[in-house]
Amino acid sequence: MAPLHGLLVRASRTFAVGIEILPRPLRDEITVAYLLLRVSDYLEDNQEIAGDEKVRLLEAWRRVLGGGSGRTALIDRLGEAAEDTPDASVARHAASVLEGLDRLAPEAREIIVRRVRESSAGMARWTERGPEFETEEDLDDYMHEVAGRVGHLLTELFAHRLPGVGRDLTRMMALGREFGLALQTVNVIRGLHEDRHRGWVYVPASFLPAGLDPGELFEPANHAAAMTVLERLVEKADRHLAAARSYMRMIPRRYHRVRLFCLLPLLFAVRTLAISRTNPEVLDRETKMSRREVLSITRRAKLFGFSNRWIARYCRRLAARGA
């Protein structure tokens, strides 16, 4: 799995930090799952391929993951990815990622393949539908496909590998979905400035004043409306993050490394949300934590993340704008 680890680090150094903490075989399984999902993300998000071909390629990707025909042809097509993005980099190495999938234990492979295929099908559906979100339920439906299903995937792997974790699997699956929606809502806020350039503004029409188009939010004359929308998105993220904290509490403290894997993105999301809240710069550029903050949060989580009380206190601290 060493080459896949290097690919993981190039794709997301922050996410790699969490995966490196995991015990094996979960570490290898989640590495493969993450990279497979990055290929799906490339097929959905890239700006090289027309929408109708994206749908066709996502369906081909689903077919190949399910053991169907066309693996070599699809790998060759993905090898043509020209964008200088982490997703494209992973797509160009799809052959290695699929080989990693082939080496996993059958039970874990089945979980990963089923959930990645479901997510890819949802991405294809939304690619066909286009970037129109009339209601918050529409946005949640999209986010479920790209992130909520990831929460389901991880929860199933945890329940499979960690005795006692799946004791209340129904509740944990529901909270895992909410965890995914929490992280994705924060990503929506962080990406407001960038996503609009490719024609996707992840803002429900129901969040906007009557008659205002989502793309018009970024015009100076609509600044007040944009800040109101930002406030609603932040409140939405807060609700999902509360469920994410409940998810954390369902992982027994004896699985400290698995808790850390979940805890780090939760803490990063809480802090990112804090520096985005009421911040007009979100509309113009990416707002993100400093490297120093990332290292500090990671160090503290490793020391104290076994404690649910500490997690609650630290989340409140990180949520403070001036923390």
Secondary structure, DSSP 8 states (H G I E B T S, - for coil): -HHHHHHHHHH-HHHHHHHHHS-TTHHHHHHHHHHHHHHHHHHHH-SSS-HHHHHHHHHHHHHHHTT-S-HHHHHHHHTT----SHHHHHHHTHHHHHHHHHTS-HHHHHHHHHHHHHHHHHHHHHHHH-S---SHHHHHHHHIIIIIHHHHHHHHHHHHHSTTGGGGHHHHHHHHHHHHHHHHHHHHHHTHHHHGGGT-----GGGS-TT--GGGGGSGGGHHHHHHHHHHHHHHHHHHHHHHHHHHHTS-TT-HHHHHHHHHHHHHHHHHHHHHTT-GGGGTS-----HHHHHHHHHHHHHHTT-HHHHHHHHHHHHSTT-
